Amino acid sequence: MSKLDELFERTRGEDRAALVGYLPAGFPDLKTSIAAIEAMVDGGVDLVEVGLPYSDPVMDGPVIQAAADRALAGGTRTTDVLDVVRASAATGAPTVVMTYWNPVERYGVDRFSGDLVAAGGAGLITPDLIPDEGQEWIDASNKHGLDRIFLVAPSSTDDRLAMTAEASSGFVYATSVMGVTGQREQSSSLAPTLVERLRNVTDKPVGVGLGVSNGSQAHEVAQYADAVIVGSALVRELQETDDLASGIEAVRRLAGELRQGVER
Protein backbone atom coordinates (compact mmCIF):
# COMPACT_ATOMS: atom_id res chain seq x y z
CA MET A 1 0.00 0.00 0.00
CA SER A 2 1.44 3.36 -1.04
CA LYS A 3 1.53 6.52 1.07
CA LEU A 4 -1.38 7.90 -0.95
CA ASP A 5 -3.37 4.69 -0.54
CA GLU A 6 -2.86 4.97 3.22
CA LEU A 7 -3.95 8.61 3.19
CA PHE A 8 -7.19 7.96 1.34
CA GLU A 9 -7.96 4.94 3.49
CA ARG A 10 -7.64 7.22 6.53
CA THR A 11 -9.71 10.11 5.15
CA ARG A 12 -12.43 7.77 3.95
CA GLY A 13 -12.47 6.27 7.44
CA GLU A 14 -12.96 9.81 8.77
CA ASP A 15 -15.78 10.34 6.24
CA ARG A 16 -14.19 13.37 4.65
CA ALA A 17 -12.25 14.45 1.60
CA ALA A 18 -8.51 14.89 1.74
CA LEU A 19 -7.13 18.41 1.41
CA VAL A 20 -4.34 18.80 -1.15
CA GLY A 21 -2.25 21.96 -1.20
CA TYR A 22 0.10 23.13 -3.94
CA LEU A 23 3.06 25.49 -3.60
CA PRO A 24 5.99 25.89 -6.01
CA ALA A 25 9.50 25.12 -4.84
CA GLY A 26 11.73 28.18 -4.67
CA PHE A 27 8.98 30.79 -4.44
CA PRO A 28 9.59 33.45 -3.34
CA ASP A 29 12.88 31.80 -2.36
CA LEU A 30 13.90 28.32 -1.34
CA LYS A 31 13.82 28.85 2.42
CA THR A 32 10.45 30.59 2.37
CA SER A 33 8.89 27.94 0.12
CA ILE A 34 9.80 25.30 2.68
CA ALA A 35 8.46 27.39 5.55
CA ALA A 36 5.21 28.00 3.65
CA ILE A 37 4.74 24.28 3.01
CA GLU A 38 5.33 23.55 6.68
CA ALA A 39 2.71 26.19 7.55
CA MET A 40 0.30 24.73 5.01
CA VAL A 41 0.61 21.30 6.62
CA ASP A 42 0.28 22.82 10.08
CA GLY A 43 -2.94 24.48 8.90
CA GLY A 44 -4.45 21.16 7.87
CA VAL A 45 -3.28 20.12 4.40
CA ASP A 46 -3.16 16.31 4.12
CA LEU A 47 -1.19 15.96 0.89
CA VAL A 48 1.42 18.36 -0.48
CA GLU A 49 2.01 19.10 -4.15
CA VAL A 50 5.46 20.62 -4.67
CA GLY A 51 5.55 22.49 -7.95
CA LEU A 52 8.63 22.12 -10.13
CA PRO A 53 9.06 25.55 -11.76
CA TYR A 54 9.06 25.39 -15.55
CA SER A 55 9.55 28.03 -18.22
CA ASP A 56 6.54 27.03 -20.34
CA PRO A 57 3.69 26.17 -17.93
CA VAL A 58 0.87 25.84 -20.46
CA MET A 59 -1.78 24.79 -17.92
CA ASP A 60 -0.98 27.38 -15.28
CA GLY A 61 -2.71 30.70 -14.86
CA PRO A 62 -1.01 34.03 -14.16
CA VAL A 63 -0.61 33.51 -10.40
CA ILE A 64 1.36 30.28 -10.67
CA GLN A 65 3.18 31.43 -13.81
CA ALA A 66 4.47 34.50 -11.97
CA ALA A 67 5.58 32.39 -9.01
CA ALA A 68 7.39 29.93 -11.29
CA ASP A 69 9.11 32.77 -13.13
CA ARG A 70 10.37 34.22 -9.86
CA ALA A 71 11.57 30.82 -8.66
CA LEU A 72 13.47 30.25 -11.90
CA ALA A 73 14.94 33.76 -11.80
CA GLY A 74 16.13 32.99 -8.28
CA GLY A 75 18.03 29.98 -9.56
CA THR A 76 15.71 27.14 -8.48
CA ARG A 77 16.76 23.87 -10.11
CA THR A 78 15.48 20.32 -10.05
CA THR A 79 17.85 19.36 -7.23
CA ASP A 80 16.41 22.23 -5.17
CA VAL A 81 12.91 20.88 -5.79
CA LEU A 82 14.01 17.54 -4.39
CA ASP A 83 15.34 19.33 -1.30
CA VAL A 84 11.91 20.94 -0.85
CA VAL A 85 10.28 17.52 -1.22
CA ARG A 86 12.60 16.19 1.49
CA ALA A 87 11.57 18.99 3.86
CA SER A 88 7.89 18.54 3.04
CA ALA A 89 8.01 14.78 3.57
CA ALA A 90 9.66 15.40 6.93
CA THR A 91 6.40 17.03 8.11
CA GLY A 92 4.73 13.63 7.80
CA ALA A 93 2.46 14.71 4.94
CA PRO A 94 2.67 12.57 1.81
CA THR A 95 4.35 14.67 -0.86
CA VAL A 96 4.14 14.52 -4.64
CA VAL A 97 5.74 16.67 -7.32
CA MET A 98 3.60 18.49 -9.86
CA THR A 99 5.73 18.79 -12.97
CA TYR A 100 5.63 19.18 -16.69
CA TRP A 101 7.36 16.29 -18.38
CA ASN A 102 10.31 18.00 -20.06
CA PRO A 103 12.31 18.66 -16.86
CA VAL A 104 11.93 15.01 -15.78
CA GLU A 105 12.97 13.77 -19.20
CA ARG A 106 16.02 16.04 -19.22
CA TYR A 107 17.02 14.94 -15.70
CA GLY A 108 16.52 11.29 -16.64
CA VAL A 109 13.27 9.49 -15.84
CA ASP A 110 14.78 6.62 -13.88
CA ARG A 111 17.28 8.90 -12.13
CA PHE A 112 14.55 11.37 -11.17
CA SER A 113 12.35 8.56 -9.87
CA GLY A 114 15.15 7.17 -7.72
CA ASP A 115 16.08 10.59 -6.36
CA LEU A 116 12.43 11.37 -5.63
CA VAL A 117 12.09 8.20 -3.58
CA ALA A 118 15.33 9.02 -1.75
CA ALA A 119 13.87 12.44 -0.86
CA GLY A 120 10.73 10.83 0.58
CA GLY A 121 8.47 11.71 -2.34
CA ALA A 122 5.37 9.64 -3.07
CA GLY A 123 4.79 10.23 -6.77
CA LEU A 124 4.25 12.65 -9.64
CA ILE A 125 1.37 14.64 -11.07
CA THR A 126 2.12 15.09 -14.77
CA PRO A 127 -0.30 17.57 -16.41
CA ASP A 128 1.10 17.33 -19.93
CA LEU A 129 1.88 13.60 -20.04
CA ILE A 130 -0.82 11.19 -21.15
CA PRO A 131 -0.65 7.46 -20.42
CA ASP A 132 -0.36 6.62 -24.13
CA GLU A 133 2.99 8.43 -24.19
CA GLY A 134 4.11 7.66 -20.66
CA GLN A 135 5.43 4.11 -20.76
CA GLU A 136 8.90 5.13 -19.56
CA TRP A 137 7.36 6.84 -16.54
CA ILE A 138 4.96 3.95 -15.90
CA ASP A 139 7.91 1.54 -15.90
CA ALA A 140 10.00 3.77 -13.63
CA SER A 141 7.13 4.37 -11.20
CA ASN A 142 6.51 0.64 -10.92
CA LYS A 143 10.21 0.00 -10.37
CA HIS A 144 10.54 2.66 -7.63
CA GLY A 145 7.12 2.30 -6.00
CA LEU A 146 5.87 5.78 -6.91
CA ASP A 147 2.30 6.82 -7.56
CA ARG A 148 1.48 8.34 -10.94
CA ILE A 149 -1.36 10.83 -11.10
CA PHE A 150 -2.69 11.53 -14.57
CA LEU A 151 -5.25 14.21 -15.42
CA VAL A 152 -8.68 14.05 -17.00
CA ALA A 153 -10.89 16.91 -18.17
CA PRO A 154 -14.60 17.44 -18.83
CA SER A 155 -13.84 16.99 -22.54
CA SER A 156 -12.37 13.50 -22.01
CA THR A 157 -14.33 10.68 -23.64
CA ASP A 158 -15.55 7.77 -21.54
CA ASP A 159 -12.91 5.54 -23.12
CA ARG A 160 -10.22 8.10 -22.27
CA LEU A 161 -11.47 8.33 -18.68
CA ALA A 162 -11.30 4.56 -18.27
CA MET A 163 -7.83 4.30 -19.81
CA THR A 164 -6.43 7.18 -17.76
CA ALA A 165 -7.93 5.88 -14.53
CA GLU A 166 -6.49 2.43 -15.19
CA ALA A 167 -3.02 3.92 -15.72
CA SER A 168 -3.23 6.16 -12.63
CA SER A 169 -2.38 5.23 -9.07
CA GLY A 170 -2.87 7.12 -5.82
CA PHE A 171 -5.74 9.10 -7.27
CA VAL A 172 -7.07 10.49 -10.54
CA TYR A 173 -6.78 14.25 -10.98
CA ALA A 174 -10.01 15.71 -12.39
CA THR A 175 -9.64 19.22 -13.74
CA SER A 176 -12.99 20.81 -13.01
CA VAL A 177 -12.91 23.49 -15.70
CA MET A 178 -11.70 23.89 -19.24
CA GLY A 179 -8.78 26.29 -19.01
CA VAL A 180 -5.79 27.21 -16.89
CA THR A 181 -5.37 27.21 -13.14
CA GLY A 182 -6.63 30.09 -11.01
CA GLN A 183 -9.11 31.23 -8.41
CA ARG A 184 -12.74 31.54 -9.45
CA GLU A 185 -15.83 33.07 -7.92
CA GLN A 186 -17.61 29.73 -7.92
CA SER A 187 -16.61 26.15 -8.47
CA SER A 188 -17.29 24.48 -11.80
CA SER A 189 -20.67 22.95 -12.57
CA LEU A 190 -18.82 20.48 -14.82
CA ALA A 191 -16.89 18.91 -11.95
CA PRO A 192 -19.66 16.79 -10.35
CA THR A 193 -20.55 15.31 -13.72
CA LEU A 194 -16.92 14.52 -14.48
CA VAL A 195 -16.48 12.81 -11.10
CA GLU A 196 -19.69 10.83 -11.62
CA ARG A 197 -18.40 9.66 -15.00
CA LEU A 198 -15.15 8.58 -13.37
CA ARG A 199 -17.05 6.67 -10.68
CA ASN A 200 -18.58 4.61 -13.49
CA VAL A 201 -15.16 3.39 -14.66
CA THR A 202 -12.98 3.27 -11.50
CA ASP A 203 -13.08 2.93 -7.74
CA LYS A 204 -9.82 4.85 -7.35
CA PRO A 205 -9.97 8.14 -5.41
CA VAL A 206 -10.73 11.25 -7.45
CA GLY A 207 -9.25 14.65 -6.65
CA VAL A 208 -10.77 17.83 -8.06
CA GLY A 209 -8.64 20.87 -8.79
CA LEU A 210 -8.63 24.21 -10.60
CA GLY A 211 -10.59 27.03 -9.04
CA VAL A 212 -11.06 26.25 -5.32
CA SER A 213 -10.05 29.25 -3.23
CA ASN A 214 -12.01 29.29 0.05
CA GLY A 215 -13.63 27.12 2.67
CA SER A 216 -17.10 27.26 1.14
CA GLN A 217 -15.86 26.06 -2.24
CA ALA A 218 -13.77 23.37 -0.53
CA HIS A 219 -16.88 22.18 1.31
CA GLU A 220 -18.86 22.08 -1.93
CA VAL A 221 -16.25 20.01 -3.78
CA ALA A 222 -15.76 17.71 -0.77
CA GLN A 223 -19.36 16.56 -1.11
CA TYR A 224 -18.57 14.58 -4.25
CA ALA A 225 -14.76 14.26 -4.55
CA ASP A 226 -12.23 12.26 -2.53
CA ALA A 227 -9.73 15.15 -2.53
CA VAL A 228 -10.00 18.91 -2.82
CA ILE A 229 -6.97 20.42 -4.56
CA VAL A 230 -5.98 24.06 -3.96
CA GLY A 231 -3.09 25.88 -5.60
CA SER A 232 -3.43 29.45 -6.85
CA ALA A 233 -5.22 30.70 -3.72
CA LEU A 234 -2.35 29.51 -1.52
CA VAL A 235 0.31 30.93 -3.84
CA ARG A 236 -1.47 34.28 -3.88
CA GLU A 237 -1.14 34.56 -0.11
CA LEU A 238 2.64 34.70 -0.57
CA GLN A 239 2.44 37.02 -3.58
CA GLU A 240 0.34 39.70 -1.98
CA THR A 241 2.68 40.63 0.85
CA ASP A 242 6.18 41.98 1.12
CA ASP A 243 6.35 40.66 4.67
CA LEU A 244 7.24 37.01 4.24
CA ALA A 245 6.36 36.12 7.84
CA SER A 246 2.86 37.51 7.30
CA GLY A 247 2.58 35.64 4.02
CA ILE A 248 3.50 32.35 5.67
CA GLU A 249 0.94 32.98 8.40
CA ALA A 250 -1.68 33.77 5.75
CA VAL A 251 -0.96 30.41 4.10
CA ARG A 252 -1.49 28.69 7.45
CA ARG A 253 -4.79 30.52 8.00
CA LEU A 254 -6.13 29.72 4.53
CA ALA A 255 -5.16 26.06 4.92
CA GLY A 256 -7.08 26.03 8.19
CA GLU A 257 -10.16 27.55 6.53
CA LEU A 258 -9.97 25.01 3.71
CA ARG A 259 -9.60 22.15 6.18
CA GLN A 260 -12.67 23.32 8.06
CA GLY A 261 -14.48 23.35 4.72
CA VAL A 262 -13.68 19.73 3.88
CA GLU A 263 -14.63 18.63 7.40
CA ARG A 264 -18.00 20.41 7.59
FENUR-V883087 format. One record per pair of residues at least 12 apart in sequence whose C-alpha atoms are under 10 Angstrom apart, sorted by the first residue. I is the first residue (numbers start at 1). J is the second residue. Records with the same first field share a line. If there is no record, write none. Layout:
BEGIN
I = J, J
END
This chain:
BEGIN
1 = 145, 170
2 = 94, 122, 123, 145, 146, 147, 169, 170
3 = 47, 93, 94, 95, 121, 122, 123, 145, 146, 147, 170
4 = 46, 47, 93, 94, 95, 96, 122, 123, 146, 147, 169, 170, 171, 205
5 = 147, 169, 170, 171, 204, 205
6 = 94, 170
7 = 46, 47, 93, 94, 170
8 = 46, 170, 171, 204, 205, 226, 227
9 = 205
11 = 46, 226, 227
12 = 205, 226
14 = 263
15 = 226, 262, 263
16 = 219, 222, 223, 224, 225, 226, 227, 261, 262, 263, 264
17 = 46, 205, 206, 207, 218, 219, 221, 222, 223, 224, 225, 226, 227, 228, 259, 261, 262, 263
18 = 44, 45, 46, 47, 205, 207, 222, 225, 226, 227, 228, 229, 259, 262, 263
19 = 41, 44, 45, 46, 47, 48, 207, 218, 222, 226, 227, 228, 229, 230, 255, 258, 259, 260, 261, 262, 263
20 = 40, 41, 44, 45, 46, 47, 48, 49, 93, 94, 95, 207, 208, 209, 227, 228, 229, 230, 231, 255, 258, 259
21 = 37, 40, 41, 44, 45, 46, 47, 48, 49, 50, 95, 209, 228, 229, 230, 231, 232, 233, 234, 235, 255, 258
22 = 37, 40, 45, 47, 48, 49, 50, 51, 64, 95, 96, 97, 98, 229, 230, 231, 232, 233, 234, 235
23 = 36, 37, 40, 48, 49, 50, 51, 52, 64, 67, 68, 97, 98, 230, 231, 232, 233, 234, 235, 236, 238, 251
24 = 36, 37, 49, 50, 51, 52, 53, 64, 65, 67, 68, 71, 81, 84, 97, 98, 99, 231, 235
25 = 37, 49, 50, 51, 52, 53, 67, 68, 71, 72, 76, 77, 78, 80, 81, 82, 83, 84, 85, 97
26 = 50, 51, 52, 53, 67, 68, 69, 70, 71, 72, 73, 74, 75, 76, 77, 80, 81, 84
27 = 51, 53, 64, 66, 67, 68, 69, 70, 71, 72, 73, 74, 76, 235, 238, 239
28 = 67, 68, 69, 70, 71, 72, 74, 235, 238, 239, 244
29 = 67, 70, 71, 72, 73, 74, 75, 76
30 = 71, 74, 75, 76, 80, 81, 83, 84
31 = 84
32 = 238, 244, 245, 247, 248
33 = 50, 71, 84, 88, 235, 238, 248
34 = 50, 83, 84, 85, 86, 87, 88, 248
35 = 84, 87, 88, 244, 245, 248, 249, 251
36 = 88, 234, 235, 237, 238, 244, 245, 247, 248, 249, 250, 251, 252
37 = 49, 50, 84, 85, 87, 88, 91, 234, 248, 251, 252
38 = 87, 88, 89, 90, 91, 93, 248, 251, 252
39 = 91, 248, 249, 250, 251, 252, 253, 254, 255, 256
40 = 88, 234, 248, 249, 250, 251, 252, 253, 254, 255, 256
41 = 88, 91, 92, 93, 251, 252, 255, 256
42 = 91, 93, 251, 252, 253, 255, 256
43 = 249, 250, 251, 252, 253, 254, 255, 256, 257, 258, 259, 260
44 = 93, 252, 253, 254, 255, 256, 257, 258, 259, 260
45 = 93, 94, 228, 229, 230, 252, 255, 256, 258, 259
46 = 92, 93, 94, 95, 227, 255, 259
47 = 88, 89, 92, 93, 94, 95, 96, 122, 227, 229
48 = 85, 88, 89, 93, 94, 95, 96, 97, 98, 121, 122, 229, 230
49 = 85, 88, 94, 95, 96, 97, 98, 99, 121, 123, 124, 125, 229, 230, 231
50 = 81, 82, 84, 85, 88, 95, 96, 97, 98, 99, 121, 124, 125
51 = 64, 67, 68, 81, 84, 85, 96, 97, 98, 99, 100, 125, 231
52 = 68, 71, 72, 76, 77, 78, 80, 81, 82, 84, 97, 98, 99, 100, 103, 104
53 = 65, 67, 68, 69, 70, 71, 72, 76, 77, 78, 81, 98, 99, 100, 103
54 = 68, 69, 71, 72, 76, 77, 78, 99, 100, 101, 102, 103
55 = 68, 69, 72, 100, 103
56 = 68, 69, 100, 102
57 = 69, 99, 100, 127, 128, 180
58 = 100, 127, 128, 179, 180, 181
59 = 100, 127, 128, 179, 180, 181, 182
60 = 127, 179, 180, 181, 182, 210, 232
61 = 179, 180, 181, 182, 183, 210, 232
62 = 180, 181, 182, 232
63 = 181, 182, 183, 231, 232, 233, 234, 235, 236, 239
64 = 180, 181, 182, 231, 232, 233, 234, 235, 236, 239
65 = 181, 232
66 = 235, 239
67 = 232, 235, 236, 238, 239
77 = 103
78 = 103, 104, 107, 112
79 = 107, 112, 115, 116
81 = 97, 116, 119
82 = 97, 112, 115, 116, 117, 118, 119, 120, 121
83 = 116, 119, 120
84 = 97, 119, 121
85 = 97, 116, 117, 118, 119, 120, 121, 122
86 = 116, 117, 118, 119, 120, 121
87 = 119, 120
88 = 119, 120, 121
89 = 119, 120, 121, 122
90 = 119, 120
92 = 120
93 = 121, 122
94 = 120, 121, 122, 123
95 = 116, 119, 120, 121, 122, 123, 124
96 = 116, 120, 121, 122, 123, 124, 125, 146, 147, 148, 149
97 = 116, 121, 122, 123, 124, 125, 126, 149
98 = 123, 124, 125, 126, 127, 149
99 = 124, 125, 126, 127, 128, 129
100 = 124, 125, 126, 127, 128, 129
101 = 124, 125, 126, 127, 128, 129, 134, 137
102 = 128, 129
104 = 126, 137
105 = 136, 137
109 = 136, 137, 138, 139, 140, 141
110 = 136, 137, 139, 140, 141, 143, 144
111 = 140
112 = 140
113 = 137, 140, 141, 142, 143, 144, 145, 146
114 = 140, 141, 143, 144, 145, 146
115 = 144
116 = 144, 146
117 = 141, 144, 145, 146
118 = 144
121 = 146, 147
122 = 141, 144, 145, 146, 147, 148, 170
123 = 141, 144, 145, 146, 147, 148, 149, 169, 170
124 = 137, 141, 146, 147, 148, 149, 150, 169, 170
125 = 147, 148, 149, 150, 151, 168, 171, 172, 173
126 = 148, 149, 150, 151, 173
127 = 149, 150, 151, 152, 173, 175
128 = 150, 151
129 = 149, 150, 151
130 = 150, 151, 152, 160, 163, 164, 167
131 = 148, 149, 150, 151, 160, 163, 164, 165, 166, 167, 168
132 = 163, 164, 167
134 = 150, 167
135 = 167
138 = 167, 168
141 = 169
146 = 169, 170
147 = 168, 169, 170, 171
148 = 167, 168, 169, 170, 171, 172
149 = 164, 165, 167, 168, 169, 170, 171, 172, 173, 207
150 = 164, 165, 166, 167, 168, 169, 170, 171, 172, 173, 174
151 = 164, 165, 168, 171, 172, 173, 174, 175, 207, 208, 209
152 = 164, 165, 172, 173, 174, 175, 176, 194, 195, 198, 208
153 = 173, 174, 175, 176, 177, 178, 179, 190, 191, 194, 195
154 = 174, 175, 176, 177, 178, 190, 191, 192, 193, 194, 195, 197
155 = 177, 178, 190, 194
156 = 194
157 = 197
158 = 194, 197, 198, 200, 201
159 = 201
161 = 174, 194, 197, 198, 199, 200, 201, 202
162 = 197, 198, 199, 200, 201, 202
163 = 201, 202
164 = 198, 202
165 = 198, 199, 201, 202, 203, 204, 205, 206
166 = 201, 202, 203, 204
168 = 204
169 = 204, 205
170 = 204, 205, 206, 207
171 = 203, 204, 205, 206, 207, 226, 227
172 = 195, 198, 202, 204, 205, 206, 207, 208, 226, 227
173 = 195, 205, 206, 207, 208, 209, 227, 228, 229
174 = 191, 192, 194, 195, 198, 206, 207, 208, 209, 210, 225, 227, 229
175 = 188, 190, 191, 194, 195, 207, 208, 209, 210, 211, 229
176 = 188, 189, 190, 191, 192, 193, 194, 195, 207, 208, 209, 210, 211, 212, 221
177 = 189, 190, 191, 194, 208, 209, 210, 211
178 = 190, 210
179 = 210
180 = 210, 211
181 = 209, 210, 211, 212, 230, 231, 232
182 = 209, 210, 211, 212, 213, 230, 231, 232, 233, 236
183 = 210, 211, 212, 213, 214, 230, 231, 232, 233, 234, 236
184 = 210, 211, 212, 213, 214, 217, 232, 233
185 = 211, 212, 213, 214, 217
186 = 211, 212, 213, 214, 216, 217, 220
187 = 209, 210, 211, 212, 213, 216, 217, 218, 220, 221
188 = 209, 210, 211, 212, 217, 221
191 = 208, 209, 210, 221, 224, 225
192 = 208, 220, 221, 223, 224, 225
193 = 224
194 = 206, 208
195 = 207, 208, 224, 225, 226
196 = 224, 225
204 = 226
205 = 225, 226, 227
206 = 224, 225, 226, 227, 228
207 = 221, 222, 224, 225, 226, 227, 228, 229
208 = 221, 222, 224, 225, 226, 227, 228, 229, 230
209 = 221, 225, 227, 228, 229, 230, 231
210 = 228, 229, 230, 231, 232
211 = 229, 230, 231, 232, 233
212 = 228, 229, 230, 231, 232, 233, 258
213 = 229, 230, 231, 232, 233, 234, 236, 254, 257, 258
214 = 230, 233, 234, 254, 255, 257, 258, 259, 261
215 = 254, 255, 256, 257, 258, 259, 260, 261, 262, 263, 264
216 = 257, 258, 260, 261, 262, 264
217 = 258, 261, 262
218 = 230, 257, 258, 259, 260, 261, 262, 263, 264
219 = 258, 259, 260, 261, 262, 263, 264
220 = 261, 262, 264
221 = 261, 262
222 = 261, 262, 263, 264
223 = 262, 263, 264
226 = 262
227 = 262
228 = 258, 259, 261, 262
229 = 258
230 = 255, 258
233 = 251, 254, 255
234 = 247, 248, 250, 251, 252, 253, 254, 255
235 = 247, 251
236 = 250, 251
237 = 249, 250, 251, 252, 253, 254
238 = 250, 251
END
